[in-house]
Amino acid sequence: MRMITSGESHGPALVTILEGLPAGLALDQGIINHELARRQRGIGAGPRMRIEQDEARILGGVMGGVTTGAPLAILIPNRDHKKWQGKAVEPLTVPRPGHADLATAIKYGYRDLRPGLERASARETAARVAAGAVCKHLLSQFGMIVGGYVTAVGEISVNVGEMPYSERIARAEANAVRCPDPVSENAIDALIRQAITGKDTLGGIIEVLALEVPAGLGSNSQWDQRLDARLGAAVLSIQSVKGIELGSAFENAHIPGTHAHDPIRLESANGELIRPTDRSGGLEGGITTGQPLIVRAALKPIATTLTPQNSVDLATGLEVPTGYERSDFCHVPRAVPVVEAMVALVLAEALLEKLGGDSMADLLLRYKTLRRARLSDLPMDGTPHVFWPAGGSQ
């Protein structure tokens, strides 16, 4: 499976092409539009969210309401484009600290910073969410659920305690902060409003869960096939994401190994191998364990601020303050569907690799053989194995 996107922040439209979908998946635009609407909800959004009301149009890959197995093409028009079409705009020559303005100008030799910021803009994430909506829908056909919530904004961390995973997802979706804990929700809401008043921006942490994921997705045979590496690349590619954690990775770094790993136990009733904890985040050796997949993304504050920052005018060589380009004050609540989308993309790709097949009928039939590990599935008789017979490797 492969996803590519095209389009600029204020251009006519964004386009997503998703290759590798099986034939026979029932799909309509409403499934995609539901996720696009989720991306636009949340306190801390900037003025543009009052302009754009994203609606997807499927251009190819679906006939009669089902996928054909050909590449899926999705168009998302930019309503804001008409305000910019044919309009002469002064060159932008003052790069914003923390944004892609200066780096892209150096790389591509731009005389105006706008081409760089147009493509680097997080507006592109609407195209990712569209593709992710399809991947989430595909995973749901196999009982898998991908959902997320906010666990920190600025200095405030959320305490979810022992709240069940499914309840966390449901509670978060019921409020504008996307926080499962009502006490933290109110504190985060107040902090974001304070940032808006103070003309500043805030970052935070998002936790995304994938539930009912079967064991055996991914591989340890090559570095780029390890599922943790693929999740890392996918999530870190999201604008403003600067860190990722799988399971309790950073906590594990500070405790002994006897406390950091997930014990393996035997469920005597059915011979199932179980894990009473999930510190690994559902991954060992780049392969899913059958436990819930836990992915955390750390988002830096948005670089565009109403309060000017120090910079240099590249046209004059003088130190000057930055100007303001329309932006969010806190994007963390709205970014939850974006992180979900990238996690779903990686999982959908890994599932298709594991199952093979070109149609939903093929996949559903083969999925029946995937189950939790039982002793009866692992025929180990204790016979010694000669790895390298005399005369060389085999």
N, C-alpha and C positions, 0 to 999 in steps of 0.2 A: 504494500500500500504506500502511496506517495501523495502528499499534498503540496501544491504550490499556490501562491496568491499573487495577484497583480492589482495595481491601482494606487492612486495617491489620495492623500487626506481630503483635498478639495477638488479632486478630479471628478469625471462623470460618474464613476462607479468603482466598486471593488469586485474582483472576480476570484473565485476559488475553483481549482480543478483537483478532484480527488480520484486517483487511479487505484485500481485493485479491488473495488467493491464486488462482491459476488452478485450474480443475477438472482432475481426473485425476491429481493427485499422490498416489502411494501413501504413506499415513501411518498410523502406529500410535503408541500411547502409549509404547511402549518407546523410540522415537527421542527423545522428549521427556524421559523419565525418565533416560536415559543422561546427558544434559546437566545435569539437576538434580542427579544424583549427583556429577558433576564439581564443581559449585559447592559442594558440602558437604565436599569433601576439601581437606586442606592444614593444615600446622602453623600454630599461632597462632589457631585457631578458639576461640570462647568456648563456654560451657556449653550454649547452645541447640542446637548441632549434635549433641549427644547425645540431644536430644529429637526434633527434626524429622527425619523420613525422607521427604523430599518425593516424592510420587507424583502425577502429573498425571491428570486425567480430562478427556477430550474431550467437551464438552457439545453442540457443534454444528459444522456445516461439513464433517463427514466422514460418509459413508455407504458401507457395504460396503468399508471400508478405504481409500477414496480421497476426496480433497477434492471438494466439489461446486461450488466457486466462490463459495459464500456465506461470510459472516464465520465465522471459526474461533473458537470459544470454549473456553477451557481453565480448569479449576478446580484449584487446589492447596490442599487443606485444611491448616490450621494445627493440628498436634497439641497445641501449647501452649495453645490456646484454652480447653480444658476446665478448666485451672487458674485461669483468670481469669473464666470465665462466672459471673455472679451474685455475684461477690466485690466487696465494698466496698473501695475503694482510696483512701488518703489523697491529697488533691490534691497535685500536684507544682508547687511554686512557686519552685524554685531552678534557673534555666537553666544549662545546661552551656556553657562557652566553646567556640566552634567548631561547636556543634550548631545545629539549626534551632529549638530551643526558644523563644528570645526573639524571633527574627524572625517566627515564625508567630503567636506570641501578640500581637505588635504589629499584625500585618496583620489577623488575624481576630477580635481582641478576646477571646481565650480567658481565662477566669479560672483555668483549670488548664492546665498545659503539655502534658498527656498527649495530647490530640488531635493536636497538632503533631508530637510525636515518633513517635506511632504511624504516621502516614503518611510521615514523612520517613525512617523507618528503612530501612536497606539490606535488610531482609527483603523489600521490594518487588522487589528484583532477581531473586528466584526467578521472578516473573511475566515479567520481561524475558528471562531465560534460556529459559523455555518457548517464547516466541515466536521467540527467536533460534535455537532448535533446529530449528524448522520452516523458518526462512529458510536455515540452513546446509544442511539436507536438500535444499531446493529448488535452491540453488546447486550442490550436488554432482551434480545431474542433468546439469549442463552442464560438469562437470569441474573446478569451482572448489573450492578448499579454504581454509577460514578456521581459523587456529590461532594460539595465542599462548603466551607464556612470560614469566617475570619477568626483568628486566634490572637491577634494583636494589632493595635493601631497606635503608632507613636509609643508612648511610655506605658500604655495600658495593655496588660496581658489578660487573656480570657481563661477562666477556670471552669472546665467542663466536668471535672471530677470523673465519676464512673458512668456518666450519661451514655446510654447506648448509641452506637454510631448512627443508626437510622433516625433516632430522635434528634441528634445534633443537626443533621441535614435538614430535617423538616422544620425545626425551630428557627434555624438561620434563615430559611427562605421566607419566613413570615414577618421579617422586619427589614427596615431600610439599611441597617448596618451589616446584615447577614452574620449576626452573632447569635450563637445558641443560648448564651447565658444572659438573662434579662438584666442583671446587675451591671455586667460589663457592657451590655448594649447601651444602657443609658449613659454610662461614663464615656464610651467611645463617641456617642452622638454629640455629647457636650464638647468633647475635645475637637471634633471635626468642625463644629460651629465656631469654636474659638479660633481655629486656624483660618476659617473663612474671614472672620472679622479682622484677624491680624494679618491678612493678606499673605498667608504662608501655605505650605503644602505638607502633607503627612504621608508616610509609608506605613508598612505593617507586614503581617505574616498571614498567609492563607494555608489552610490544611485541606487537602483533597483526599477522599477515601474512595477506594474501589472495593466493593463488597461482592462476595460470592465468586471471586476469581479462582479458577481451578489451578491446581499445582501443575508445574511443568511448562509454563510459558517462558520464553527466553532461552538463553543458552550460556554456557561458560566456555565454549570452545574458541571464541575469538573476542577480542576486546570490544569490538563494535557491535557484537551480537548480545552482549550482556544487557539485560533489561534495565538494570539500574543506570547504566551508562546512557542508554537510549532515553530513559525518562529524564535524566539530568540534562541532556542536550535539548530535548523538547521544551522543558520548562524554563531553562535558562535562556532560550531564544525569545521569550516573551519580553516585550519592552518593559524596562525598569526592574525586572527580576535580577537580583544579584547573588542569590544564594538558594540552595536547595538542601533539604534534609529528608532522608528516608528512614522511617521509623524513629527510634530514639537515638539517632546517630551521635549528636553532640553530647547528650547526657552519657551515652555509653563510653565516650572517650575519656570520661573522668572516673569510671568505676572499674573494679577488677573484672576479669573475664568470666569468673564464676557467677557474676551477677548481671552480666551484660547480654547473655545469650538466652535463647528460648529453649527450655527443656523439652525433650521429646518423651511423651507418655503414651501408654497403650490404653485405649478405651476397651475394656474387657468385653463389653456387651456385643460389640460388632467387629472387634479386631482392628479398629481404626487407630492410626497414629495421629496424635493430637499435640497441640502446643498450648499450654496454659497462658502464655504471654505472647506478645507480638512486638518485642523490642526491635526486631529486624525489619519491621515494616512490610512483612509479607514477601521478602526477597532474601535468598541465600545463594551465593555463587552466581548471581545474575539471573536466577530462575525463581519463579513464583513458588511459594510454599503451600498455597491454599489458604493462608491467613489473609485477613484484610490488608490491602495495599495502602500504605500511609505515606503521603508525599506532602512536604511543607515547602512553600516558596516564600522567600523574603523579598519584599518589594521596597526599593528606595523611594523617598519622596519624589514627586514629579519635579522635573528640572525647571519648568516654566512657572515663575512666581510673579504675583502682582507687585511685590516688593522688589525693586531693582537689585541686581547683583553686579559685581565688578566684572568687566570684560574689556575687550579692545575692539575698536572699529577697524576692521581689516582694510577699509578703503582709505582711511586717513592715518592709521597708525597711532591714534590717540586712545588713551584709556577712557572708557565711557561706561555708564550704567546700561544694563540690558533694557530692552523694551519688552512689552507684554504681548505674548501670543496667546490667544484664548485656550484655556486648559482647565482640567479638574483641579480641585483643591485636595481631595483625597480620592484616589481611584481604587483603593483596596476593596471595598464592597463590590464594586462593579467588575473587578478583575477575577472574582471567583469563577464565573462561567468560562473565562479564558483559560485558567489553569486546568479546570475540568476538561476542556476541549482538548488540550495537548496531552493530558494523561490518557484520555479516551482514544486518541489517535494512535498512541504507542501500543496500548493494550489491544486494540482492534487489529493492528498489524501483526502483533505477536500471536493472537488467536488464529488468524488466517494462516500464518506460517505453520502453526502446530497442526491444524486440521487439514489443510489442503482442500482442494475442491473448487469448483467454479460457480456453484449455485448454492442457495440456501438449503435446498434439499440435501445436497452432499454434506454441507457443514453440520446440519442438525443431526444427521444420521451418525456422523463420526464423533460428534460431541458426546454421545451417549457412552463412549468408551473412556472419556475423561472423568475421573472421580477422585475422591480423596484417597491418599495412600493407605492401604491395608497390608497386613503381613502376608495375606494370600496373594497379593499382587507382586510381591518381592521374593521370588523363589531363591532364597539363599540357603545352601545346604552346608556351608562351612568348608567345602572342598578347596584345598590350596590351588592357587592359580599361578602358572609359570608365565610371567610377563614377557621375558626375553629368552626364548630357547637358545641353546648353543648354536652359534653360527650367525647370529645377528637378530635384528628386530623382525617381527612378523607383520 
